[in-house]
Amino acid sequence: MHNDTETVTRAPEHAPINWVTTILFTALPLAAVTVVPWYGFTHGFSLAAWVLALVSLWACGIAITAGYHRLWAHRAYSAHWSVRTFLMLFGAMALQNSILVWGSQHRTHHRFVDDWDKDPYSAKRGFWFSHMGWILRNYPSGRNDFSNARDLERDPIVMFQHRFYIPLTIFMNVAVPLLAGWAVGDVWGVFLLAGILRLVVNHHFTWFINSLAHMWGSQPYTDENTARDNPMLAFLTYGEGYHNFHHIFQNDYRNGVKWWQYDPTKWLIAGLSYAGLANNLKRVPDLWIQRAQVAMQFKRVEKALEARRNRPGDEHIDRLKARVAEEYAAFRKSVEEWGKLRDQWVADRKQRLLQRWEETSFRLQLKQIEQGLHLQRRRLRAMSKASLAS
């Protein structure tokens, strides 16, 4: 795969216009930038309307990130039926298609990421296409094929929403805001803020992950696809902006894997787990994460050293390259040792022959390897600075 974000040059694809989505996603933004400010200047919005708008914005955003994405598309955890029902209803309010369609298309995106013909919202086709152009026309890459979503078809909550998607979206986006507005004495204010404006903001924040998160940010874990880590996008999308991590470890319930990274979806799922409302939280081993980071550091150091080979005054390049080669060999050896230990541990567990003292010994050895990899990362960071210094 390409590791750049340049748009591939190809002849325009003349797909038929999807008039429903085109009209809907044209009318809603127009109303948001005309009717909403007009009403605000002429009538004003109550505090209750603003509060309800923020609450519904959060609920719909979380329904997509914790529900559509991490729960259903990636099966990163399991949740109680009450949680799934909440996420299903506010997912319908987010108006981003049914769980079945969304989840199936997202799995296709991960399988064929950046592929012009198969990725439903490939960033290789440009910002506009990956952001929202892909839903305005009936492109072949966006055709539904639920063969990758048989598990979702067996989920009664998913299929209930899929069968009654239109009435559910009308109820959640029209009836609920109007009833809430009536309850607080500001019918049209709540409808405009918590209905129309909230819907437009939700849409574009989610679409930023398809577009900007494949074009803007860093690649600390892999450069085999266009996905990027971007803290700013994470702030707007409840933690989804750590997209480079997600594309290499897609089944982890976390996107912001570091403790300090802003990922409220991760915190919510962990909180639900503590409350007994979620379980089977999937986490990739820390060593796998370190392995990906170290591999990327090696790749960058080698690239930087090669770029400086023919520059005057850089006679030490060969020595640095030799050190990098030694570190890489040590790194590979550490990973191999870890793999052997893990395989042995799994085999022993399956045979029920592993005693408590053996497990303790395994964990001590594993800890030593992890510490060694951590020191390697620090040495590589120092080498990287030395190789980039002018």
Residue pairs with C-beta under 8 A, 6 or more apart in sequence:
1 113
1 114
1 224
1 225
2 114
2 124
2 226
3 219
3 223
3 224
3 225
3 226
4 226
5 123
5 214
5 215
5 226
7 124
7 125
7 126
8 116
8 124
8 125
10 116
13 139
15 137
15 138
15 139
15 140
16 137
16 138
17 136
17 137
17 138
18 135
18 136
18 137
18 138
21 135
21 136
22 136
25 132
25 135
25 136
25 203
28 196
28 199
28 200
28 203
29 200
31 196
32 196
32 197
32 200
35 192
35 196
36 192
36 193
36 196
36 197
39 45
39 188
39 189
39 192
43 188
43 189
44 189
45 186
45 189
45 192
45 193
46 184
46 185
46 186
46 189
46 190
48 184
48 185
48 186
48 190
49 181
49 184
49 186
49 189
49 190
49 192
49 193
49 194
50 193
52 177
52 180
52 181
52 184
52 190
52 193
52 194
53 190
53 193
53 194
53 197
53 198
55 194
56 90
56 93
56 177
56 194
56 198
57 198
57 201
57 202
59 90
59 93
60 90
60 91
60 93
60 94
60 198
60 199
60 202
61 94
61 202
61 205
61 206
61 237
61 238
62 87
62 90
62 238
62 264
62 265
62 268
63 86
63 87
63 88
63 89
63 90
63 91
63 93
63 94
64 91
64 94
64 96
64 202
64 206
65 237
65 238
65 239
65 240
65 265
66 87
66 238
66 265
66 268
66 269
67 84
67 87
67 88
67 90
67 91
67 99
68 87
68 91
68 94
68 96
68 99
68 102
68 103
68 106
69 106
69 240
70 76
70 77
70 253
70 265
70 269
71 77
71 78
71 79
71 84
71 87
72 99
72 102
72 103
72 152
72 155
72 158
73 102
73 103
73 106
73 107
74 250
74 251
75 151
75 251
75 282
76 251
76 252
76 253
76 269
76 281
76 282
77 253
77 269
77 273
77 278
77 279
77 280
77 281
77 282
78 278
78 279
78 280
79 87
79 272
79 277
79 278
80 272
80 276
80 277
80 278
81 157
82 277
83 272
83 277
83 278
84 157
85 157
88 99
88 157
88 158
88 160
88 161
89 168
89 172
90 172
91 99
91 102
91 161
92 98
92 161
92 165
92 168
92 169
92 172
93 169
93 172
93 173
93 176
94 199
94 202
94 203
94 206
95 169
95 173
95 199
95 202
95 203
96 102
96 203
96 206
97 105
97 165
98 158
98 161
98 162
98 165
99 152
99 155
99 158
99 161
99 162
100 146
100 149
100 152
100 153
100 158
100 159
100 161
100 162
101 144
101 162
103 149
103 152
103 158
104 144
104 145
104 146
104 148
104 149
104 152
105 120
105 142
105 144
107 148
107 149
108 118
108 119
108 120
108 145
108 148
109 119
109 120
109 121
109 210
110 247
110 250
111 118
111 148
112 118
112 119
113 119
113 122
113 225
113 226
113 227
113 247
114 122
114 123
114 124
114 214
114 225
114 226
115 122
115 124
116 122
116 124
116 125
116 141
117 140
117 141
118 141
119 141
120 134
120 139
120 141
120 142
121 129
121 130
121 134
121 210
121 211
122 129
122 130
122 141
123 130
123 210
123 211
123 214
123 215
123 226
124 226
125 133
125 134
126 133
127 211
127 212
127 215
130 210
130 211
130 214
131 204
131 207
131 208
131 210
131 211
131 212
132 203
132 207
134 141
134 142
134 210
135 142
146 152
146 153
152 158
152 159
153 159
161 168
173 195
173 199
174 191
174 195
177 190
177 191
177 194
177 195
178 187
178 190
178 191
180 190
180 194
181 187
181 188
181 189
181 190
181 191
181 194
184 190
205 236
205 237
206 237
208 233
208 236
208 237
209 233
209 237
209 240
209 241
209 243
212 230
212 233
213 227
213 228
213 230
213 233
213 240
213 241
213 243
214 225
214 226
214 227
214 228
214 243
215 226
215 228
216 228
216 230
216 233
217 228
217 229
217 230
217 233
217 241
217 243
217 244
218 228
218 229
218 230
218 244
219 227
219 228
219 229
219 244
219 296
220 229
220 244
220 245
220 293
220 296
221 229
221 244
221 245
221 248
221 249
221 289
221 292
221 293
221 296
222 244
222 247
222 248
222 292
222 296
223 296
223 299
224 248
225 247
227 243
227 244
227 246
227 247
228 243
228 244
229 241
229 242
229 243
229 244
229 245
230 241
230 242
230 243
231 241
231 242
231 261
231 262
232 241
233 240
233 241
233 243
234 240
234 241
234 242
234 255
234 256
234 261
234 262
234 263
235 241
235 262
238 263
238 264
238 265
239 255
239 256
239 261
239 262
239 263
239 264
239 265
239 266
240 246
240 255
240 265
241 255
242 255
242 256
242 257
242 261
242 263
243 255
245 252
245 255
245 256
245 257
245 289
246 252
246 255
248 292
249 257
249 284
249 288
249 289
249 292
251 282
251 284
252 282
252 283
252 284
253 266
253 269
253 281
253 282
253 283
254 263
254 266
254 283
255 263
255 265
255 266
256 262
256 263
256 266
257 289
269 278
269 281
270 281
272 278
273 279
273 281
286 370
287 335
287 338
287 366
287 369
287 370
287 373
290 370
290 373
290 374
290 377
291 335
291 373
293 377
294 331
294 373
294 376
294 377
294 380
295 331
297 377
297 380
297 381
297 384
298 324
298 327
298 328
298 331
298 380
300 384
301 324
301 380
301 383
301 384
301 387
302 321
302 324
304 384
304 387
304 388
305 317
305 320
305 321
305 324
305 387
308 314
308 317
308 387
309 317
317 387
320 383
320 386
320 387
323 383
324 380
324 383
327 376
327 379
327 380
327 383
330 372
330 376
331 373
331 376
334 369
334 372
334 373
334 376
337 369
338 366
338 369
341 362
341 365
341 366
341 369
342 366
344 362
345 354
345 359
345 362
348 354
348 358
354 362
